[in-house]
């Protein structure tokens, strides 16, 4: 097994794992991204 193929497989597995974890967190905690992204755009939150 060549070295570049080994590192390429590690990168692909890492990207897939990151996407799966991102989707899992998004499905479990849908309000977490809304609070972090729309904190200043939300009119309901007064500073």
C-alpha distance matrix in Angstrom:
0.0 3.8 6.6 8.7 7.0 7.0 10.5 11.5 11.1 13.1 15.6 16.1 16.7 19.0 20.9 21.5 22.5 24.9 26.4 27.0 28.6 30.7 31.9 32.6 34.6 36.4 37.4 38.5 40.3 41.4 44.0 41.7 40.4 44.0 45.4 42.9 42.9 46.6 48.2 50.3 50.8 52.1 56.0 56.3 55.0 57.7 57.0
3.8 0.0 3.8 5.7 5.4 6.4 9.0 10.0 10.9 12.7 14.6 15.6 16.9 18.6 20.3 21.5 22.8 24.6 26.2 27.3 28.7 30.5 32.0 33.0 34.7 36.3 37.8 39.0 40.4 41.3 43.8 41.3 39.8 43.4 44.7 42.0 41.8 45.5 47.2 49.1 49.6 51.1 55.0 55.5 54.1 56.7 55.8
6.6 3.8 0.0 3.8 5.4 5.1 6.3 8.5 10.0 10.8 12.5 14.3 15.5 16.6 18.5 20.2 21.2 22.6 24.6 25.9 26.9 28.6 30.5 31.5 32.9 34.6 36.3 37.3 38.4 39.4 41.7 39.0 37.6 41.1 42.3 39.4 39.4 43.1 44.6 46.4 47.1 48.8 52.6 53.1 51.6 54.0 53.0
8.7 5.7 3.8 0.0 3.8 5.4 5.2 5.9 8.5 9.9 10.4 12.1 14.1 15.1 16.3 18.2 19.7 20.8 22.5 24.2 25.5 26.7 28.5 29.9 31.3 32.6 34.5 35.8 36.8 37.5 39.7 37.2 35.4 38.9 40.2 37.3 37.0 40.7 42.3 44.0 44.5 46.3 50.1 50.8 49.4 51.9 50.9
7.0 5.4 5.4 3.8 0.0 3.8 5.5 5.0 6.1 8.6 9.8 10.4 12.2 14.1 15.3 16.4 18.1 19.8 21.1 22.4 24.1 25.6 27.0 28.2 30.0 31.4 32.8 34.3 35.6 36.3 38.8 36.5 34.9 38.3 39.9 37.2 36.9 40.5 42.4 44.2 44.6 46.1 49.9 50.5 49.3 51.9 51.3
7.0 6.4 5.1 5.4 3.8 0.0 3.8 5.4 5.3 6.4 8.8 10.1 10.8 12.4 14.5 15.6 16.5 18.4 20.3 21.2 22.5 24.4 26.0 26.9 28.5 30.2 31.7 32.7 34.1 35.2 37.6 35.1 33.8 37.4 38.7 36.1 36.2 39.8 41.4 43.5 44.1 45.4 49.3 49.6 48.2 50.8 50.1
10.5 9.0 6.3 5.2 5.5 3.8 0.0 3.8 5.4 5.0 6.2 8.6 9.9 10.4 12.3 14.2 15.1 16.3 18.4 19.9 20.8 22.3 24.3 25.4 26.6 28.3 30.1 31.2 32.2 33.1 35.4 32.7 31.3 34.8 36.0 33.1 33.2 36.9 38.4 40.3 41.0 42.6 46.4 46.9 45.3 47.8 46.9
11.5 10.0 8.5 5.9 5.0 5.4 3.8 0.0 3.8 5.4 5.1 6.2 8.6 9.8 10.6 12.3 14.1 15.3 16.6 18.3 19.8 21.0 22.7 24.2 25.7 26.9 28.6 30.1 31.2 31.8 34.2 31.8 30.1 33.5 35.0 32.3 32.0 35.6 37.4 39.3 39.6 41.2 45.0 45.6 44.4 47.0 46.3
11.1 10.9 10.0 8.5 6.1 5.3 5.4 3.8 0.0 3.8 5.5 5.1 6.1 8.4 9.9 10.6 12.0 14.1 15.4 16.4 18.1 19.8 21.1 22.2 24.1 25.5 26.9 28.2 29.7 30.5 33.1 30.9 29.5 33.0 34.6 32.1 32.0 35.6 37.4 39.6 39.9 41.2 45.0 45.3 44.1 47.0 46.5
13.1 12.7 10.8 9.9 8.6 6.4 5.0 5.4 3.8 0.0 3.8 5.5 5.2 6.0 8.6 10.0 10.4 12.1 14.3 15.2 16.2 18.1 19.9 20.7 22.1 24.0 25.6 26.5 27.7 28.9 31.3 28.8 27.6 31.2 32.4 29.9 30.1 33.8 35.3 37.6 38.2 39.4 43.2 43.4 42.0 44.7 44.0
15.6 14.6 12.5 10.4 9.8 8.8 6.2 5.1 5.5 3.8 0.0 3.8 5.5 5.0 6.2 8.6 9.8 10.4 12.3 14.2 15.2 16.3 18.4 19.7 20.9 22.3 24.3 25.5 26.4 27.1 29.4 26.9 25.3 28.8 30.1 27.4 27.4 31.0 32.7 34.7 35.2 36.6 40.5 40.9 39.5 42.2 41.5
16.1 15.6 14.3 12.1 10.4 10.1 8.6 6.2 5.1 5.5 3.8 0.0 3.8 5.4 5.2 6.2 8.5 9.8 10.7 12.3 14.1 15.3 16.6 18.2 19.9 21.0 22.6 24.2 25.4 25.9 28.6 26.5 24.8 28.2 29.9 27.6 27.2 30.7 32.7 34.9 35.0 36.3 40.1 40.5 39.4 42.3 42.0
16.7 16.9 15.5 14.1 12.2 10.8 9.9 8.6 6.1 5.2 5.5 3.8 0.0 3.8 5.5 5.2 6.0 8.5 9.9 10.5 12.0 14.1 15.3 16.2 18.1 19.7 20.9 22.1 23.7 24.7 27.4 25.3 24.1 27.6 29.2 27.1 27.2 30.7 32.5 35.0 35.2 36.1 40.0 40.0 38.9 41.9 41.6
19.0 18.6 16.6 15.1 14.1 12.4 10.4 9.8 8.4 6.0 5.0 5.4 3.8 0.0 3.8 5.5 5.1 6.0 8.6 9.8 10.4 12.1 14.2 15.1 16.2 18.0 19.8 20.8 21.8 22.9 25.2 22.8 21.6 25.2 26.5 24.1 24.4 28.0 29.6 32.0 32.6 33.6 37.4 37.5 36.1 38.9 38.4
20.9 20.3 18.5 16.3 15.3 14.5 12.3 10.6 9.9 8.6 6.2 5.2 5.5 3.8 0.0 3.8 5.4 5.1 6.2 8.6 9.8 10.4 12.3 14.1 15.3 16.3 18.3 19.9 20.7 21.2 23.6 21.4 19.7 23.1 24.8 22.4 22.2 25.7 27.6 29.9 30.1 31.3 35.1 35.4 34.3 37.2 36.9
21.5 21.5 20.2 18.2 16.4 15.6 14.2 12.3 10.6 10.0 8.6 6.2 5.2 5.5 3.8 0.0 3.8 5.4 5.2 6.1 8.6 9.8 10.6 12.1 14.2 15.2 16.5 18.2 19.6 20.2 23.0 21.3 19.8 23.2 25.1 23.2 23.1 26.4 28.5 31.0 30.9 31.7 35.5 35.6 34.8 37.9 37.9
22.5 22.8 21.2 19.7 18.1 16.5 15.1 14.1 12.0 10.4 9.8 8.5 6.0 5.1 5.4 3.8 0.0 3.8 5.5 5.1 6.1 8.5 9.9 10.3 12.1 14.0 15.2 16.2 17.7 18.9 21.6 19.6 18.7 22.3 23.8 22.0 22.5 25.9 27.5 30.3 30.6 31.1 34.9 34.6 33.6 36.7 36.6
24.9 24.6 22.6 20.8 19.8 18.4 16.3 15.3 14.1 12.1 10.4 9.8 8.5 6.0 5.1 5.4 3.8 0.0 3.8 5.5 5.1 6.0 8.6 9.7 10.5 12.1 14.2 15.2 16.0 16.9 19.2 16.9 15.7 19.4 20.7 18.7 19.1 22.5 24.1 26.8 27.2 27.9 31.7 31.7 30.4 33.4 33.2
26.4 26.2 24.6 22.5 21.1 20.3 18.4 16.6 15.4 14.3 12.3 10.7 9.9 8.6 6.2 5.2 5.5 3.8 0.0 3.8 5.4 5.0 6.2 8.5 9.9 10.3 12.2 14.1 15.1 15.3 18.0 16.3 14.7 18.0 20.0 18.3 18.1 21.3 23.5 26.1 25.9 26.6 30.4 30.4 29.6 32.8 33.0
27.0 27.3 25.9 24.2 22.4 21.2 19.9 18.3 16.4 15.2 14.2 12.3 10.5 9.8 8.6 6.1 5.1 5.5 3.8 0.0 3.8 5.4 5.2 6.0 8.6 9.7 10.5 12.1 13.9 14.7 17.8 16.4 15.5 18.8 20.8 19.6 19.9 22.8 24.8 27.7 27.6 27.7 31.4 31.1 30.4 33.7 34.1
28.6 28.7 26.9 25.5 24.1 22.5 20.8 19.8 18.1 16.2 15.2 14.1 12.0 10.4 9.8 8.6 6.1 5.1 5.4 3.8 0.0 3.8 5.5 5.0 6.1 8.4 9.8 10.4 11.7 13.2 15.8 13.9 13.6 17.1 18.5 17.3 18.2 21.2 22.7 25.8 26.1 26.1 29.8 29.2 28.2 31.4 31.6
30.7 30.5 28.6 26.7 25.6 24.4 22.3 21.0 19.8 18.1 16.3 15.3 14.1 12.1 10.4 9.8 8.5 6.0 5.0 5.4 3.8 0.0 3.8 5.4 5.2 6.0 8.6 10.0 10.3 10.8 13.4 11.5 10.4 13.9 15.6 14.2 14.7 17.7 19.5 22.5 22.6 22.8 26.5 26.2 25.3 28.5 28.8
31.9 32.0 30.5 28.5 27.0 26.0 24.3 22.7 21.1 19.9 18.4 16.6 15.3 14.2 12.3 10.6 9.9 8.6 6.2 5.2 5.5 3.8 0.0 3.8 5.5 4.9 6.1 8.6 9.8 9.8 13.0 12.2 11.2 14.1 16.5 15.8 15.9 18.4 20.6 23.6 23.2 23.0 26.7 26.2 25.8 29.3 30.0
32.6 33.0 31.5 29.9 28.2 26.9 25.4 24.2 22.2 20.7 19.7 18.2 16.2 15.1 14.1 12.1 10.3 9.7 8.5 6.0 5.0 5.4 3.8 0.0 3.8 5.4 5.2 6.1 8.4 9.7 12.9 12.1 12.3 15.2 17.0 16.8 17.6 20.0 21.7 25.0 24.8 24.3 27.8 26.8 26.3 29.8 30.5
34.6 34.7 32.9 31.3 30.0 28.5 26.6 25.7 24.1 22.1 20.9 19.9 18.1 16.2 15.3 14.2 12.1 10.5 9.9 8.6 6.1 5.2 5.5 3.8 0.0 3.8 5.4 5.1 5.6 7.5 10.1 8.6 9.2 12.4 13.7 13.4 14.7 17.1 18.4 21.8 22.0 21.4 24.9 23.9 23.1 26.4 26.9
36.4 36.3 34.6 32.6 31.4 30.2 28.3 26.9 25.5 24.0 22.3 21.0 19.7 18.0 16.3 15.2 14.0 12.1 10.3 9.7 8.4 6.0 4.9 5.4 3.8 0.0 3.8 5.6 5.3 5.0 8.2 7.7 7.3 9.9 12.1 12.2 12.8 14.8 16.7 20.0 19.6 19.0 22.5 21.7 21.3 24.8 25.7
37.4 37.8 36.3 34.5 32.8 31.7 30.1 28.6 26.9 25.6 24.3 22.6 20.9 19.8 18.3 16.5 15.2 14.2 12.2 10.5 9.8 8.6 6.1 5.2 5.4 3.8 0.0 3.8 5.7 5.7 9.4 10.1 10.4 12.3 14.6 15.4 15.9 17.4 19.3 22.7 22.0 20.9 24.2 23.0 23.0 26.7 27.9
38.5 39.0 37.3 35.8 34.3 32.7 31.2 30.1 28.2 26.5 25.5 24.2 22.1 20.8 19.9 18.2 16.2 15.2 14.1 12.1 10.4 10.0 8.6 6.1 5.1 5.6 3.8 0.0 3.8 6.2 9.0 9.2 10.9 12.9 14.2 15.2 16.7 18.1 19.3 22.9 22.8 21.3 24.4 22.8 22.5 26.0 27.1
40.3 40.4 38.4 36.8 35.6 34.1 32.2 31.2 29.7 27.7 26.4 25.4 23.7 21.8 20.7 19.6 17.7 16.0 15.1 13.9 11.7 10.3 9.8 8.4 5.6 5.3 5.7 3.8 0.0 3.8 5.5 5.6 7.8 9.5 10.5 11.7 13.5 14.7 15.6 19.3 19.4 17.9 21.0 19.4 18.8 22.3 23.3
41.4 41.3 39.4 37.5 36.3 35.2 33.1 31.8 30.5 28.9 27.1 25.9 24.7 22.9 21.2 20.2 18.9 16.9 15.3 14.7 13.2 10.8 9.8 9.7 7.5 5.0 5.7 6.2 3.8 0.0 3.8 5.6 6.3 7.1 9.2 10.8 11.6 12.4 14.0 17.4 16.9 15.4 18.6 17.4 17.3 21.0 22.4
44.0 43.8 41.7 39.7 38.8 37.6 35.4 34.2 33.1 31.3 29.4 28.6 27.4 25.2 23.6 23.0 21.6 19.2 18.0 17.8 15.8 13.4 13.0 12.9 10.1 8.2 9.4 9.0 5.5 3.8 0.0 3.8 5.6 5.0 6.0 8.6 9.9 10.0 10.9 14.5 14.3 12.5 15.5 14.0 13.7 17.3 18.7
41.7 41.3 39.0 37.2 36.5 35.1 32.7 31.8 30.9 28.8 26.9 26.5 25.3 22.8 21.4 21.3 19.6 16.9 16.3 16.4 13.9 11.5 12.2 12.1 8.6 7.7 10.1 9.2 5.6 5.6 3.8 0.0 3.8 5.5 5.3 6.3 8.6 9.9 10.3 14.0 14.6 13.5 16.9 15.7 14.5 17.8 18.4
40.4 39.8 37.6 35.4 34.9 33.8 31.3 30.1 29.5 27.6 25.3 24.8 24.1 21.6 19.7 19.8 18.7 15.7 14.7 15.5 13.6 10.4 11.2 12.3 9.2 7.3 10.4 10.9 7.8 6.3 5.6 3.8 0.0 3.8 5.4 5.1 5.8 7.9 9.5 12.7 12.9 12.6 16.3 15.9 15.0 18.3 18.8
44.0 43.4 41.1 38.9 38.3 37.4 34.8 33.5 33.0 31.2 28.8 28.2 27.6 25.2 23.1 23.2 22.3 19.4 18.0 18.8 17.1 13.9 14.1 15.2 12.4 9.9 12.3 12.9 9.5 7.1 5.0 5.5 3.8 0.0 3.8 5.5 5.3 5.3 7.3 10.5 9.9 9.1 12.7 12.4 11.9 15.4 16.6
45.4 44.7 42.3 40.2 39.9 38.7 36.0 35.0 34.6 32.4 30.1 29.9 29.2 26.5 24.8 25.1 23.8 20.7 20.0 20.8 18.5 15.6 16.5 17.0 13.7 12.1 14.6 14.2 10.5 9.2 6.0 5.3 5.4 3.8 0.0 3.8 5.7 5.5 5.1 8.9 9.7 8.6 12.0 11.3 9.7 13.0 13.6
42.9 42.0 39.4 37.3 37.2 36.1 33.1 32.3 32.1 29.9 27.4 27.6 27.1 24.1 22.4 23.2 22.0 18.7 18.3 19.6 17.3 14.2 15.8 16.8 13.4 12.2 15.4 15.2 11.7 10.8 8.6 6.3 5.1 5.5 3.8 0.0 3.8 5.9 5.7 8.9 10.3 10.6 14.2 14.2 12.2 14.8 14.6
42.9 41.8 39.4 37.0 36.9 36.2 33.2 32.0 32.0 30.1 27.4 27.2 27.2 24.4 22.2 23.1 22.5 19.1 18.1 19.9 18.2 14.7 15.9 17.6 14.7 12.8 15.9 16.7 13.5 11.6 9.9 8.6 5.8 5.3 5.7 3.8 0.0 3.8 5.8 7.9 8.3 9.4 13.2 14.1 12.8 15.5 15.6
46.6 45.5 43.1 40.7 40.5 39.8 36.9 35.6 35.6 33.8 31.0 30.7 30.7 28.0 25.7 26.4 25.9 22.5 21.3 22.8 21.2 17.7 18.4 20.0 17.1 14.8 17.4 18.1 14.7 12.4 10.0 9.9 7.9 5.3 5.5 5.9 3.8 0.0 3.8 5.6 5.0 5.7 9.5 10.6 9.7 12.5 13.3
48.2 47.2 44.6 42.3 42.4 41.4 38.4 37.4 37.4 35.3 32.7 32.7 32.5 29.6 27.6 28.5 27.5 24.1 23.5 24.8 22.7 19.5 20.6 21.7 18.4 16.7 19.3 19.3 15.6 14.0 10.9 10.3 9.5 7.3 5.1 5.7 5.8 3.8 0.0 3.8 5.6 5.7 8.9 9.4 7.3 9.7 10.0
50.3 49.1 46.4 44.0 44.2 43.5 40.3 39.3 39.6 37.6 34.7 34.9 35.0 32.0 29.9 31.0 30.3 26.8 26.1 27.7 25.8 22.5 23.6 25.0 21.8 20.0 22.7 22.9 19.3 17.4 14.5 14.0 12.7 10.5 8.9 8.9 7.9 5.6 3.8 0.0 3.8 5.6 7.9 9.7 7.8 9.0 8.9
50.8 49.6 47.1 44.5 44.6 44.1 41.0 39.6 39.9 38.2 35.2 35.0 35.2 32.6 30.1 30.9 30.6 27.2 25.9 27.6 26.1 22.6 23.2 24.8 22.0 19.6 22.0 22.8 19.4 16.9 14.3 14.6 12.9 9.9 9.7 10.3 8.3 5.0 5.6 3.8 0.0 3.8 6.3 9.0 8.6 10.3 11.5
52.1 51.1 48.8 46.3 46.1 45.4 42.6 41.2 41.2 39.4 36.6 36.3 36.1 33.6 31.3 31.7 31.1 27.9 26.6 27.7 26.1 22.8 23.0 24.3 21.4 19.0 20.9 21.3 17.9 15.4 12.5 13.5 12.6 9.1 8.6 10.6 9.4 5.7 5.7 5.6 3.8 0.0 3.8 5.4 5.8 8.5 10.6
56.0 55.0 52.6 50.1 49.9 49.3 46.4 45.0 45.0 43.2 40.5 40.1 40.0 37.4 35.1 35.5 34.9 31.7 30.4 31.4 29.8 26.5 26.7 27.8 24.9 22.5 24.2 24.4 21.0 18.6 15.5 16.9 16.3 12.7 12.0 14.2 13.2 9.5 8.9 7.9 6.3 3.8 0.0 3.8 5.5 7.0 9.9
56.3 55.5 53.1 50.8 50.5 49.6 46.9 45.6 45.3 43.4 40.9 40.5 40.0 37.5 35.4 35.6 34.6 31.7 30.4 31.1 29.2 26.2 26.2 26.8 23.9 21.7 23.0 22.8 19.4 17.4 14.0 15.7 15.9 12.4 11.3 14.2 14.1 10.6 9.4 9.7 9.0 5.4 3.8 0.0 3.8 6.3 9.8
55.0 54.1 51.6 49.4 49.3 48.2 45.3 44.4 44.1 42.0 39.5 39.4 38.9 36.1 34.3 34.8 33.6 30.4 29.6 30.4 28.2 25.3 25.8 26.3 23.1 21.3 23.0 22.5 18.8 17.3 13.7 14.5 15.0 11.9 9.7 12.2 12.8 9.7 7.3 7.8 8.6 5.8 5.5 3.8 0.0 3.8 6.5
57.7 56.7 54.0 51.9 51.9 50.8 47.8 47.0 47.0 44.7 42.2 42.3 41.9 38.9 37.2 37.9 36.7 33.4 32.8 33.7 31.4 28.5 29.3 29.8 26.4 24.8 26.7 26.0 22.3 21.0 17.3 17.8 18.3 15.4 13.0 14.8 15.5 12.5 9.7 9.0 10.3 8.5 7.0 6.3 3.8 0.0 3.8
57.0 55.8 53.0 50.9 51.3 50.1 46.9 46.3 46.5 44.0 41.5 42.0 41.6 38.4 36.9 37.9 36.6 33.2 33.0 34.1 31.6 28.8 30.0 30.5 26.9 25.7 27.9 27.1 23.3 22.4 18.7 18.4 18.8 16.6 13.6 14.6 15.6 13.3 10.0 8.9 11.5 10.6 9.9 9.8 6.5 3.8 0.0
